[in-house]
Amino acid sequence: MTYESVRLAREGEVATLTLAHPKGAFGPTTWREVPLALRELEEARVLIVRGERHFSVGLDVAATAPMIAPALGNAARFRAVVDEMHAAIEGLAALPIPVVAAIDGWCIGAGLELAAACDLRLCSSGARFSLPEVRLGITADLGGLQRLPGLIGRGRAAHLALTGEPIEAATAERWGLVTEVLPDADALYARAGALAAHLAALPSKALEGTKRTLQDGLPHAESLAAAVEWNARHMTAEGLAGALKK
């Protein structure tokens, strides 16, 4: 299927979702098309998410304002608008396969909230991160305030969210927002591809179970029990025998 705001490509078992806007801006079409593209992943075992020139400058305010303005002051109507945005980001987070964000240039607002919904985040040395909603009179409501404290700690998440100030790639790595900083965009995308290929070669059910356990938010004992149950259902004798040979 051909999309206007995103491109979905496949190379073997690795899929790449590219935000097609030159600055990765999220307009109404993006919110509608991302969930549709995710449904096309089929047998892909890893997904890379990237931008064209920038990862994402966030919400395309000019394109989205006509949807938001009539809903202001009406909680039900406003929620209906935001629910479509949630479907894209929460749908990405809910994928059973690992999702790798390859971040070059700006990663702002909704772009950062989308990156936070990915499992692994890599960036180039030129990447910049910002959650500037407070400067626009908005409380970030696409999952960033819920996910960032778990990724970088509550204090650092509060610094990003309350000041709206950007951070550079080195700070993002020091805080744990990204796990690797590559010299430039070419090195970033090459590393993301290599990492995705590595992940695609690992047992899919083990990856899915690990991702579910990391995300489940259950109390410690319940999470342990759920991980044990997952292994009981999905661990195979063949896999165990293979591990013993290594």
C-alpha positions as CSV (number, residue, x, y, z in Angstrom):
1,M,0.0,0.0,0.0
2,T,1.2,3.5,-0.8
3,Y,1.1,6.2,1.9
4,E,1.4,9.9,1.8
5,S,3.1,10.6,5.1
6,V,5.2,7.5,5.7
7,R,7.2,4.9,3.8
8,L,7.4,1.2,4.7
9,A,10.3,-0.8,3.3
10,R,11.4,-4.4,3.9
11,E,14.9,-5.9,3.7
12,G,14.6,-9.6,4.7
13,E,13.0,-9.7,8.2
14,V,13.8,-6.1,9.0
15,A,11.2,-3.4,8.2
16,T,11.9,0.3,8.1
17,L,9.2,2.9,8.7
18,T,10.3,6.4,7.5
19,L,8.4,9.5,8.4
20,A,8.3,11.1,4.9
21,H,7.8,14.7,5.8
22,P,11.2,16.5,5.3
23,K,11.1,17.4,9.0
24,G,9.2,14.4,10.2
25,A,6.2,16.6,11.2
26,F,3.1,14.8,12.4
27,G,-0.1,15.9,10.6
28,P,-3.5,14.4,10.5
29,T,-2.5,12.1,7.7
30,T,0.4,10.7,9.7
31,W,-1.7,9.8,12.6
32,R,-4.1,7.9,10.3
33,E,-1.4,6.2,8.2
34,V,1.0,4.9,10.9
35,P,-1.4,2.3,12.3
36,L,-2.2,1.2,8.8
37,A,1.5,0.8,8.0
38,L,2.1,-1.2,11.2
39,R,-0.6,-3.7,10.2
40,E,1.5,-4.4,7.1
41,L,4.6,-5.6,9.0
42,E,3.5,-9.3,8.6
43,E,6.5,-11.5,9.1
44,A,9.0,-8.7,9.9
45,R,10.9,-9.5,13.1
46,V,12.3,-6.0,13.8
47,L,11.2,-2.5,12.9
48,I,13.4,0.5,12.4
49,V,11.8,3.9,12.7
50,R,13.6,7.0,11.2
51,G,12.9,10.3,9.7
52,E,13.9,11.8,6.3
53,R,16.3,14.6,7.3
54,H,15.1,15.1,10.9
55,F,13.7,12.3,13.0
56,S,10.7,14.5,13.9
57,V,10.0,18.1,14.7
58,G,6.8,17.0,16.4
59,L,3.2,18.1,15.7
60,D,2.4,19.9,12.5
61,V,0.5,22.6,14.3
62,A,-0.7,24.4,11.2
63,A,-2.2,21.2,9.8
64,T,-3.6,19.9,13.1
65,A,-5.0,23.2,14.5
66,P,-8.3,22.9,12.4
67,M,-8.9,19.6,14.2
68,I,-8.0,20.7,17.7
69,A,-9.5,24.2,17.8
70,P,-13.2,23.1,17.6
71,A,-12.6,20.6,20.3
72,L,-11.1,22.9,22.9
73,G,-13.3,23.1,26.0
74,N,-15.1,19.9,25.2
75,A,-13.3,16.9,26.8
76,A,-15.1,14.3,24.8
77,R,-14.4,15.9,21.4
78,F,-10.8,16.7,22.4
79,R,-10.2,13.1,23.6
80,A,-11.5,11.8,20.2
81,V,-8.9,13.9,18.4
82,V,-6.1,12.7,20.7
83,D,-7.2,9.1,20.6
84,E,-6.2,9.0,16.9
85,M,-2.7,10.1,17.9
86,H,-2.6,7.6,20.7
87,A,-3.5,4.8,18.3
88,A,-0.3,5.5,16.3
89,I,2.1,5.7,19.3
90,E,0.5,3.1,21.5
91,G,0.3,0.8,18.4
92,L,4.0,1.2,17.9
93,A,4.7,0.4,21.6
94,A,2.4,-2.6,21.5
95,L,4.2,-4.4,18.6
96,P,5.5,-7.8,19.7
97,I,8.8,-7.2,17.8
98,P,11.7,-5.0,18.8
99,V,11.5,-1.4,17.6
100,V,14.7,0.6,17.0
101,A,14.5,4.4,16.7
102,A,17.3,5.8,14.6
103,I,17.4,9.5,15.5
104,D,19.1,12.2,13.4
105,G,18.5,15.9,13.7
106,W,15.6,17.2,15.8
107,C,13.5,14.9,17.9
108,I,10.9,17.3,19.3
109,G,7.6,17.0,21.2
110,A,5.5,14.2,19.6
111,G,8.6,13.0,18.0
112,L,10.3,12.4,21.3
113,E,7.1,10.8,22.7
114,L,7.2,8.4,19.7
115,A,10.9,7.7,20.2
116,A,10.2,6.9,23.9
117,A,7.6,4.3,22.8
118,C,10.4,2.4,20.9
119,D,12.5,-0.3,22.6
120,L,15.9,0.9,21.6
121,R,17.1,4.4,20.6
122,L,20.3,5.3,18.7
123,C,21.2,8.8,17.5
124,S,23.7,10.7,15.5
125,S,26.0,13.3,17.2
126,G,23.9,16.0,15.6
127,A,20.6,14.9,17.2
128,R,18.8,17.2,19.6
129,F,15.9,16.3,21.9
130,S,13.2,18.5,23.3
131,L,9.8,18.3,25.0
132,P,8.7,21.9,24.6
133,E,4.9,21.6,25.1
134,V,4.8,23.8,28.2
135,R,6.1,26.7,26.1
136,L,3.0,26.3,24.0
137,G,0.6,26.1,26.9
138,I,0.2,22.3,26.5
139,T,0.7,19.3,28.8
140,A,2.4,16.6,26.8
141,D,-0.3,13.9,26.4
142,L,1.1,11.3,24.0
143,G,2.9,9.1,26.4
144,G,6.2,11.0,27.0
145,L,5.4,12.0,30.6
146,Q,4.5,8.3,31.3
147,R,7.5,6.7,29.6
148,L,10.4,9.1,30.1
149,P,10.7,8.8,33.9
150,G,11.2,5.1,33.4
151,L,13.9,5.7,30.8
152,I,15.9,8.6,32.3
153,G,14.5,9.0,35.8
154,R,11.8,11.3,37.2
155,G,14.2,14.3,37.8
156,R,15.6,14.4,34.3
157,A,12.2,13.8,32.8
158,A,10.9,16.8,34.8
159,H,13.8,18.9,33.6
160,L,12.9,18.2,29.9
161,A,9.2,18.6,30.4
162,L,9.0,21.6,32.8
163,T,11.7,23.7,31.2
164,G,11.1,22.8,27.5
165,E,14.9,23.2,27.0
166,P,16.6,20.9,24.4
167,I,19.4,18.5,25.2
168,E,22.2,17.4,22.9
169,A,23.2,13.9,21.9
170,A,25.9,13.5,24.5
171,T,23.5,14.5,27.3
172,A,20.9,12.1,25.9
173,E,23.4,9.3,26.1
174,R,24.6,10.2,29.6
175,W,21.0,10.3,30.8
176,G,20.1,6.9,29.2
177,L,17.7,8.3,26.6
178,V,19.8,6.8,23.8
179,T,22.2,3.9,24.2
180,E,24.6,4.8,21.4
181,V,25.7,8.0,19.6
182,L,27.1,7.6,16.1
183,P,29.3,10.2,14.3
184,D,26.8,11.1,11.5
185,A,23.6,10.0,9.8
186,D,25.2,7.5,7.5
187,A,26.9,5.8,10.5
188,L,23.6,5.9,12.4
189,Y,21.6,4.2,9.8
190,A,24.3,1.6,9.2
191,R,24.4,0.8,12.9
192,A,20.6,0.6,13.2
193,G,20.6,-1.8,10.3
194,A,23.3,-4.0,11.8
195,L,21.5,-4.0,15.2
196,A,18.2,-4.8,13.6
197,A,19.8,-7.7,11.7
198,H,21.3,-9.0,15.0
199,L,17.9,-8.8,16.7
200,A,16.2,-10.5,13.7
201,A,18.5,-13.5,14.1
202,L,17.5,-14.1,17.8
203,P,14.5,-16.3,18.8
204,S,11.4,-14.3,18.2
205,K,9.4,-15.6,21.2
206,A,12.3,-14.9,23.6
207,L,12.4,-11.3,22.3
208,E,8.7,-10.9,22.6
209,G,8.6,-12.3,26.1
210,T,11.5,-10.1,27.1
211,K,9.7,-7.0,25.7
212,R,6.4,-7.9,27.4
213,T,8.2,-8.4,30.7
214,L,10.0,-5.1,30.5
215,Q,6.7,-3.3,29.6
216,D,4.2,-5.1,31.8
217,G,4.4,-2.8,34.8
218,L,3.4,-5.6,37.1
219,P,4.5,-5.9,40.7
220,H,7.7,-7.8,41.1
221,A,6.3,-11.2,42.0
222,E,3.6,-11.0,39.4
223,S,6.1,-10.0,36.7
224,L,8.3,-12.9,37.7
225,A,5.4,-15.3,37.5
226,A,4.4,-14.0,34.1
227,A,7.9,-14.5,32.7
228,V,8.0,-18.0,34.0
229,E,4.7,-18.8,32.4
230,W,5.9,-17.3,29.1
231,N,8.9,-19.6,29.1
232,A,6.8,-22.6,30.1
233,R,4.7,-22.0,27.0
234,H,7.3,-20.9,24.5
235,M,10.7,-22.3,25.4
236,T,11.5,-25.3,23.1
237,A,13.7,-28.3,23.6
238,E,15.4,-27.5,20.3
239,G,16.2,-24.0,21.6
240,L,17.5,-25.3,24.9
241,A,19.7,-27.9,23.1
242,G,21.1,-25.2,20.8
243,A,22.0,-23.0,23.8
244,L,23.8,-25.9,25.4
245,K,26.0,-26.2,22.4
246,K,27.2,-22.6,22.6
